[in-house]
Amino acid sequence: MKNRPWTPAEDTAIRDLYPTQSAYEIGEILNRSARMIWNRASELGIKKPRDALRDLLEAVQRSTCSGSGPAQDKAIQALDASTYTKL
C-alpha cells in the first residue's frame, strides 16, 4: 500500500507544530502515523529545540515513572538516547 502524497498544507502544519507538539499529536491531527511525521519533519529539515526536548523527556519521566521498574527505565533510556544523541 502506497502512502498518500504530502500536501503543502500538511508541510505547513508540521513546520508550525513540530517544534512544540509531539509527533503523535500532529499525527492525530493530520491522520498520519507518528513515524510518518518524524520522517517528514526530517525531510523538511525541522528539528525540535533543545528546551522542548528536555521538557518532553521530563514529562515522559513524570508520567511513565510513577512506579519504577525495568520497563520504565528502558523507555527513559531509549528516549534519552534517541533525543540527545541526535542533537
Residue, then its C-alpha position, 0 to 999 in steps of 0.5 A: m500500500k502506497n502512502r498518500p502524497w504530502t500536501p503543502a498544507e500538511d508541510t505547513a502544519i508540521r513546520d508550525l507544530y513540530p517544534t512544540q507538539s509531539a509527533y503523535e499529536i500532529g499525527e492525530i491531527l493530520n491522520r498520519s502515523a507518528r513515524m510518518i511525521w518524524n520522517r517528514a519533519s526530517e525531510l523538511g529539515i525541522k528539528k525540535p529545540r533543545d528546551a522542548l526536548r528536555d521538557l518532553l523527556e521530563a514529562v515522559q519521566r513524570s508520567t511513565c515513572s510513577g512506579s519504577g521498574p525495568a520497563q520504565d527505565k528502558a523507555i527513559q533510556a531509549l528516549d534519552a538516547s534517541t533525543y540527545t544523541k541526535l542533537 
